[in-house]
Amino acid sequence: MTDVRTTAHQVLVENGITRIFGNPGSNELPFLVDLPGSIEYVLGLHEGVVVGMADAWAQVTGRPAFCNLHAGSGTGNAMGALLNARYSRTPLVISAGQQVRGVIGMEGMLANVDATMLAKPLVDWAAEPADAQDVPRALAEAIHTAVGRRMPTYLSVPYDDWDVECNDNARLASRRSVTVGREPTAGQIRRVVDLVQAAKRPVLVLGGDIDTDGLNDRAVQLAERLGSPVWAAPSLFRLPFPNRHELFRGVLPAGIAPISQALAPYDLVVVLGAPVFRYHQNVPGDLLAEGTRLLQVTDDLAAAARAPMGEAFVAEPRAVIEALLGALPSTHTSHNHSIPDEPSCAEGGTHPEEVFAALRKRMPTDTAYIVESTSTNSSFWKQMDLRHQGSYFFPASGALGFGLPAAVGAALAHRDLGTGRHVVGVIGDGSANYALPALWSAVNLGVDVDIVILRNGTYGALRWFADLLDVGEVPGLDVPGMDLTRIAAGYDLPALHLPDAEALDELLAVPRPEGPRLLQIDTALTQP
């Protein structure tokens, strides 16, 4: 007979799991015994780093990522990162070790009390098998659900289950497959085509799912066929359209009134691969202007169901885009890409635009940027020229601590895929402190990544919000006296403090050494 652990390992292998991102505790050790050689264990020194690395790795590879966390405490440490993964719709499988079954009810030390509720509502599915024989099947369900629904899932397993002998029925779980199809019906396609062809002033609003599905080039063709302006959906976590294309209008502001105003000139708003909408700033107003109708196409039923207005079709955006391209006449109009203006300067310091101009000038055009420097968003979009799929990643729910581990995870993913693409993490000094152990992971994994720290000594985005909310000066907004290069040295990570953007430009002009490095530069305070 085979034990539950061996069968569970087979489930992982059969479903293409090649890495386990984890930070083990005592409850997890029995699961890790005799791990197959085809599965590599990626250690993170904090559970937020573990999930952040896995999130980016899964987004880049398009494959499910598997995390192993320590009971309830480890799960709690990972909650912020898990929130980001939920809103980026990352296929993430979270496993957590549970106390032995006989002690859970007594709330023994390290018992994960009410384990299935702990991760909700951040996961789409959560379970703790009622019997050891059900562990392999539940593990397979966690994987298939994460992939099929494109959402994180959570499985808690008592650690005395792993050594139980597995019966023949339980072993069948390792030989299953699940295929998901989301093709729209002919009637749905006809409805979408009719609406678009009848529109006199259509506009496209594209979400991060377009980039996730590799549809950027097809979205460009669709916009050009329509001659339609393109907005990126608000609260953007991936870039679905070249940001300097002449049809691109930018990222929609994240308030009700400004979105309505931006979309008012159009009679049909076609939202592809995005919720409607992820508002942020409280700027009340009409959801849609008079005479504007909205059509949403998404494969996320929950996003379609909760939208407050418009018509929704739950289907793969890919199929709808292809149908529209087939129905619209071909055009051969050439479209231009704008050239960024000269970067702004700041008195007594380096303007973030100068940093981004140097990156644009010196880094490969297909560089993948992991961005967690909210107060410099405006400067970033003014200077960058991003034309390739997978060029931009941002914490999907704004939970800080994403940037450093995501940069490491993305670099690891590109190494696994053999793409040769370089990864740059653009991280604010405030944000960096949420996930400093990721620096150790970068060194331990030896990934090629540049971590650019923009140091302004304050939470710049909060200062902007303080003005927006008219609250005046409040405590807790400044973080002076930090030198990330000295912290990096403690992790044995090569690091430099650059005096200005000119020094950064000179450094980037020469071939970079292999492995990770941290580059810190002092910047002036700017607004998002």
C-alpha positions in Angstrom: 0.0 0.0 0.0 1.0 3.6 -0.6 0.7 6.3 2.1 -1.3 9.5 1.7 1.8 11.6 1.4 3.2 9.7 -1.6 -0.2 9.8 -3.4 -0.4 13.6 -2.7 3.0 14.0 -4.1 1.8 12.2 -7.2 -1.1 14.5 -7.5 1.3 17.5 -7.5 3.5 15.9 -10.2 0.6 14.9 -12.4 -0.7 18.4 -12.3 2.6 20.0 -13.4 3.7 21.4 -10.0 7.4 21.8 -10.2 8.0 24.1 -7.2 6.7 24.5 -3.7 7.1 28.0 -2.3 7.1 27.7 1.4 8.2 28.5 4.9 7.8 25.3 6.9 6.8 24.8 10.5 6.5 21.6 12.6 3.0 20.8 11.2 4.4 20.9 7.6 7.5 18.8 8.0 5.7 15.4 7.5 4.3 16.5 4.2 7.9 17.4 2.9 9.4 14.0 3.6 10.6 12.2 0.4 9.6 15.1 -1.8 10.0 14.0 -5.5 13.1 15.1 -7.2 11.1 16.9 -9.9 9.7 19.3 -7.3 12.0 22.1 -6.0 11.4 23.7 -2.6 11.7 27.5 -2.7 12.3 28.8 0.8 11.0 32.2 1.8 11.8 33.8 5.2 8.3 35.2 5.7 5.0 33.9 4.5 4.2 37.2 2.8 7.3 36.8 0.7 6.4 33.2 0.0 3.0 34.1 -1.5 4.3 37.2 -3.2 7.0 35.2 -5.0 4.5 32.5 -6.0 2.0 35.1 -7.1 4.4 36.7 -9.6 5.8 33.3 -10.7 2.3 32.1 -11.5 1.4 35.3 -13.3 4.5 35.1 -15.5 4.4 31.4 -16.3 0.7 31.0 -16.6 0.9 27.9 -14.4 -0.5 27.2 -10.9 1.8 27.9 -8.1 1.8 25.9 -4.9 2.5 27.4 -1.4 3.0 25.5 1.8 2.4 27.7 4.9 2.6 27.1 8.6 -0.8 26.5 10.1 -2.9 29.5 11.1 0.0 31.9 12.1 1.7 31.4 8.7 -1.5 31.9 6.9 -2.1 35.1 8.9 1.3 36.4 7.9 0.5 35.8 4.2 -2.9 37.6 4.2 -1.8 40.8 2.5 -0.1 38.9 -0.3 -3.1 36.6 -0.6 -5.3 39.7 -1.1 -3.2 40.8 -4.1 -3.4 37.3 -5.6 -7.1 37.3 -5.3 -7.5 40.5 -7.3 -4.9 39.5 -9.9 -6.9 36.2 -10.3 -3.7 34.2 -9.8 -4.1 30.4 -9.8 -2.5 29.9 -6.4 -2.9 26.8 -4.2 -2.2 27.4 -0.5 -1.6 24.4 1.7 -1.3 24.7 5.4 -0.3 22.2 8.0 -2.9 21.4 10.7 -2.4 19.9 14.2 -3.1 16.2 14.5 -6.8 15.4 14.4 -7.2 14.4 18.0 -6.0 17.8 19.3 -7.7 20.2 17.0 -11.0 20.3 19.0 -9.1 21.0 22.2 -7.3 23.9 20.4 -3.9 22.4 21.1 -0.8 24.5 20.3 -0.6 25.2 16.6 -4.2 24.1 15.9 -5.6 26.0 13.0 -9.0 26.8 14.6 -11.8 26.9 12.0 -9.2 26.6 9.3 -11.5 26.8 6.3 -12.8 30.2 7.5 -9.4 31.7 8.1 -8.5 32.3 4.5 -12.0 33.3 3.4 -13.1 35.5 1.6 -9.7 35.8 0.0 -9.8 32.4 -1.6 -12.4 31.0 -3.9 -12.4 27.5 -2.2 -11.2 26.2 1.2 -11.3 22.8 2.8 -10.0 20.6 5.5 -10.7 16.9 4.6 -12.8 15.0 7.1 -10.8 11.9 6.6 -7.2 11.1 5.6 -8.3 9.1 2.6 -9.9 12.2 1.2 -6.7 14.3 1.3 -5.4 13.4 -2.3 -8.8 14.1 -3.8 -9.1 17.4 -1.9 -5.6 18.4 -3.0 -6.6 17.7 -6.7 -9.7 19.7 -6.2 -7.7 22.6 -4.8 -5.5 22.6 -7.9 -8.3 22.2 -10.5 -10.4 24.9 -8.8 -7.4 27.3 -8.7 -6.8 26.8 -12.4 -10.4 26.6 -13.6 -11.6 29.6 -11.6 -8.3 31.5 -11.8 -8.4 32.2 -8.1 -6.4 31.2 -5.0 -7.6 28.1 -3.0 -6.7 26.9 0.5 -6.3 23.4 1.9 -5.6 22.6 5.6 -4.3 19.1 6.3 -3.8 17.5 9.7 -0.2 16.3 9.8 -1.0 12.8 11.1 -2.8 12.2 7.8 0.3 11.9 5.7 1.5 8.5 7.1 -1.9 6.9 6.7 -2.0 4.0 4.2 -3.9 5.2 1.1 -6.6 2.9 -0.3 -7.2 2.2 -4.0 -10.0 4.7 -4.3 -7.9 7.6 -2.8 -5.1 6.8 -5.3 -7.4 7.5 -8.3 -7.1 11.3 -7.5 -3.6 11.3 -9.0 -4.9 10.2 -12.4 -7.6 12.9 -13.0 -7.8 15.8 -15.4 -10.2 18.7 -15.7 -10.7 20.8 -18.8 -12.5 24.1 -18.7 -14.1 25.7 -21.7 -15.6 29.2 -21.8 -16.5 29.6 -25.4 -19.4 32.0 -26.0 -22.5 30.9 -27.9 -23.2 32.0 -31.4 -26.0 34.1 -30.1 -23.8 35.9 -27.6 -21.2 36.6 -30.3 -23.8 38.0 -32.6 -25.1 40.3 -29.9 -21.6 41.7 -29.2 -20.8 42.2 -32.8 -24.2 43.9 -33.5 -23.7 46.3 -30.5 -20.2 47.2 -31.6 -21.0 47.7 -35.2 -24.0 49.8 -34.3 -22.0 52.1 -32.1 -21.0 55.5 -33.5 -18.5 56.4 -30.8 -17.2 53.2 -29.2 -14.4 53.1 -26.6 -12.4 50.1 -25.3 -11.6 49.7 -21.6 -9.1 46.9 -21.2 -8.2 45.1 -17.9 -5.3 43.2 -16.6 -6.8 39.9 -17.8 -6.0 40.9 -21.4 -2.3 40.9 -20.5 -2.6 37.7 -18.4 -4.0 35.9 -21.4 -1.5 37.3 -23.9 -4.1 39.2 -25.9 -2.2 42.6 -26.1 -1.4 42.4 -29.8 -5.0 41.3 -30.7 -6.4 44.1 -28.6 -4.2 46.6 -30.5 -5.6 45.2 -33.8 -9.1 45.5 -32.5 -8.6 49.1 -31.4 -7.1 50.0 -34.8 -9.9 48.3 -36.7 -12.4 50.3 -34.7 -10.4 53.4 -34.7 -11.4 53.5 -31.1 -9.7 55.2 -28.1 -8.5 52.8 -25.4 -8.4 53.2 -21.7 -6.9 50.8 -19.2 -9.3 49.8 -16.4 -8.8 51.6 -13.0 -6.7 50.1 -10.3 -4.6 48.5 -13.0 -2.3 45.5 -12.0 -1.1 44.6 -15.5 -0.8 46.7 -18.7 -3.0 45.4 -21.5 -2.1 47.9 -24.2 1.1 49.8 -25.3 1.1 52.9 -23.2 2.5 55.2 -25.9 0.2 54.0 -28.7 -1.6 57.0 -30.2 -5.0 55.4 -29.4 -4.1 54.9 -25.7 -5.7 57.4 -23.3 -4.1 56.2 -20.1 -5.4 54.5 -16.9 -8.9 55.5 -15.9 -9.0 57.4 -12.6 -10.4 55.3 -9.8 -13.4 57.5 -8.8 -17.0 57.2 -9.9 -17.4 60.8 -11.1 -14.1 61.0 -13.0 -14.7 57.6 -14.7 -18.2 58.7 -15.8 -16.8 62.0 -17.1 -14.0 60.2 -19.0 -16.4 57.8 -20.7 -19.2 60.4 -21.3 -18.1 61.2 -25.0 -18.8 57.6 -26.1 -22.1 55.9 -26.8 -20.7 52.3 -26.2 -18.1 51.3 -23.6 -16.7 47.8 -24.3 -15.0 46.5 -21.2 -12.8 43.5 -21.9 -11.1 41.4 -19.2 -11.9 43.7 -16.2 -14.4 44.3 -13.4 -16.8 47.2 -13.7 -15.1 49.0 -12.0 -12.6 48.8 -9.1 -13.1 52.3 -7.6 -10.7 53.7 -5.0 -11.0 57.4 -4.3 -14.4 58.5 -3.0 -15.6 60.9 -5.7 -19.4 60.3 -6.0 -21.4 60.9 -9.1 -23.4 59.1 -11.8 -22.1 55.7 -12.7 -22.6 56.4 -16.4 -23.4 59.5 -18.3 -26.8 59.9 -20.1 -26.6 58.2 -23.5 -23.7 55.9 -22.7 -24.2 52.2 -22.5 -21.7 49.6 -21.3 -20.9 46.1 -22.4 -18.6 43.9 -20.2 -16.9 40.7 -21.5 -15.2 38.6 -18.8 -14.7 35.0 -17.9 -15.1 35.9 -14.2 -18.8 35.2 -13.3 -18.4 37.0 -9.9 -17.1 40.2 -11.5 -20.0 40.1 -14.0 -22.6 39.5 -11.3 -21.5 42.3 -9.0 -21.2 45.0 -11.6 -23.6 47.9 -10.9 -24.5 48.7 -14.5 -24.3 47.6 -18.1 -24.7 44.3 -20.0 -22.3 41.5 -19.2 -21.2 38.4 -21.2 -19.4 35.7 -19.2 -17.0 34.3 -21.8 -13.4 34.2 -22.7 -12.4 37.7 -24.0 -10.1 35.9 -26.5 -13.1 34.4 -28.3 -15.0 37.7 -28.4 -12.0 39.7 -29.7 -11.4 37.1 -32.4 -15.1 37.3 -33.4 -15.0 41.1 -33.6 -11.8 41.0 -35.7 -13.5 38.6 -38.0 -16.5 40.8 -38.4 -14.8 44.2 -38.8 -13.2 45.3 -42.1 -9.4 45.2 -42.2 -7.6 48.4 -42.2 -4.0 49.4 -43.1 -3.8 52.7 -41.3 -0.4 53.2 -39.6 -0.5 54.2 -36.0 2.2 56.1 -34.2 3.8 55.8 -30.8 4.5 59.1 -28.9 7.9 60.0 -27.7 8.2 60.8 -24.0 8.9 64.4 -23.1 12.2 65.4 -21.4 12.0 64.3 -17.8 11.0 67.0 -15.2 13.6 68.2 -12.8 13.3 68.9 -9.1 15.1 71.4 -6.9 17.6 69.9 -4.6 17.0 66.3 -5.6 16.3 63.8 -8.4 12.9 63.8 -9.9 11.4 60.3 -10.4 10.9 61.0 -14.0 14.7 61.2 -14.4 15.0 57.7 -12.9 12.4 56.3 -15.3 13.9 58.0 -18.3 17.2 56.4 -17.5 15.5 53.0 -17.2 13.7 53.5 -20.5 16.9 54.5 -22.2 19.2 51.8 -20.9 17.0 48.7 -20.2 15.9 46.2 -22.9 12.6 47.1 -24.4 11.0 43.9 -23.2 12.0 44.4 -19.5 9.4 43.4 -17.0 8.8 46.1 -14.4 7.4 45.2 -10.9 6.2 48.5 -9.6 5.4 49.3 -5.9 6.1 53.0 -5.7 2.6 54.5 -5.7 3.6 58.2 -5.3 5.6 58.0 -8.5 2.9 56.5 -10.7 2.4 59.6 -12.7 6.1 60.0 -13.4 6.3 56.3 -14.4 3.7 56.6 -17.1 5.1 59.9 -18.4 8.4 58.3 -19.1 8.0 54.6 -19.8 7.4 53.0 -23.2 6.0 49.6 -22.7 5.0 47.6 -25.8 5.4 44.0 -24.8 3.0 41.6 -23.0 4.0 41.0 -19.3 5.9 44.3 -19.0 4.1 45.7 -15.9 3.0 44.2 -12.6 1.5 46.1 -9.7 -0.1 44.9 -6.4 -3.6 44.1 -7.5 -5.3 45.1 -4.3 -2.7 47.7 -3.1 -1.5 45.4 -0.3 2.1 46.6 0.4 4.9 44.0 0.4 4.2 42.8 -3.1 7.1 44.5 -5.0 10.3 42.8 -3.6 9.0 39.2 -3.6 7.2 39.6 -6.9 10.4 40.9 -8.5 12.2 37.8 -7.3 9.3 35.5 -8.3 9.1 37.1 -11.8 12.8 36.8 -12.3 12.7 33.1 -11.2 9.8 32.5 -13.6 11.6 34.0 -16.6 14.7 31.9 -15.8 12.5 28.8 -15.7 10.9 29.7 -19.0 14.2 30.6 -20.6 12.8 33.9 -22.0 15.9 35.9 -21.4 13.8 38.8 -20.2 15.2 41.1 -17.5 13.2 42.1 -14.4 13.4 45.4 -12.6 11.6 46.1 -9.3 10.7 49.7 -8.8 10.1 49.9 -5.1 9.5 52.9 -2.8 11.5 52.9 0.5 8.3 52.7 2.5 6.9 49.7 0.5 10.3 47.9 0.6 10.1 47.5 4.4 7.1 45.3 4.2 9.0 42.4 2.6 12.7 42.8 3.3 13.4 39.0 3.7 12.8 38.8 -0.1 16.3 40.2 -0.5 17.6 37.0 1.0 15.5 35.0 -1.5 17.0 37.0 -4.4 20.5 36.1 -3.2 19.7 32.5 -2.3 18.0 31.9 -5.7 20.7 33.8 -7.6 18.1 35.4 -9.9 19.0 38.3 -12.3 17.0 41.2 -11.0 17.6 44.9 -10.5 15.9 46.3 -7.4 15.6 50.1 -7.7 14.7 51.7 -4.4 13.3 55.2 -4.7 14.0 56.8 -1.3 12.0 59.9 -0.4 11.7 59.3 3.4 7.9 59.4 3.5 4.7 57.6 2.5 4.2 59.8 -0.5 0.9 58.3 -1.6 -0.6 58.9 1.9 0.5 62.5 1.8 -1.4 62.8 -1.5 -4.5 61.2 0.1 -4.2 63.5 3.1 -4.6 66.4 0.8 -7.4 64.7 -1.1 -9.3 64.0 2.2 -8.4 67.4 3.6 -7.2 66.0 6.9 -4.2 68.2 7.2 -1.0 66.9 8.9 -1.4 63.5 10.6 1.2 61.3 12.4 2.9 58.3 10.9 3.6 59.6 7.4 7.4 59.9 7.5 10.0 57.1 7.5 13.4 58.9 7.7 16.8 57.6 8.4 16.7 54.3 6.4 19.5 53.1 4.2 18.4 50.0 2.3 22.0 49.4 1.0 23.1 48.6 4.5 20.2 46.3 5.0 21.0 44.6 1.7 24.6 44.1 2.9 23.3 42.0 5.8 21.7 39.6 3.2 24.9 39.6 1.2 23.2 41.4 -1.7 25.3 43.8 -3.8 24.0 47.3 -3.3 24.8 50.8 -4.3 23.6 54.2 -3.2 23.6 56.4 -6.4 23.7 60.2 -6.0 21.5 61.0 -8.9 19.9 59.9 -12.2 23.1 60.6 -14.1 24.9 58.1 -12.0 22.1 55.6 -12.6 22.3 56.2 -16.4 26.1 55.6 -16.4 25.8 52.4 -14.3 23.1 51.0 -16.6 25.1 51.8 -19.7 27.7 49.0 -18.9 26.9 45.3 -18.9 25.4 44.2 -15.6 26.9 41.5 -13.5 25.0 38.2 -13.0 22.7 37.8 -10.1 20.6 40.3 -8.1 21.6 43.9 -7.1 20.0 46.8 -5.3 20.3 50.4 -6.5 19.1 53.1 -4.1 18.5 56.7 -5.2 17.1 59.6 -3.3 14.1 61.2 -5.1 11.9 64.2 -4.6 8.4 63.8 -3.3 5.8 63.6 -6.1 2.1 62.8 -6.4 0.6 59.6 -8.0 
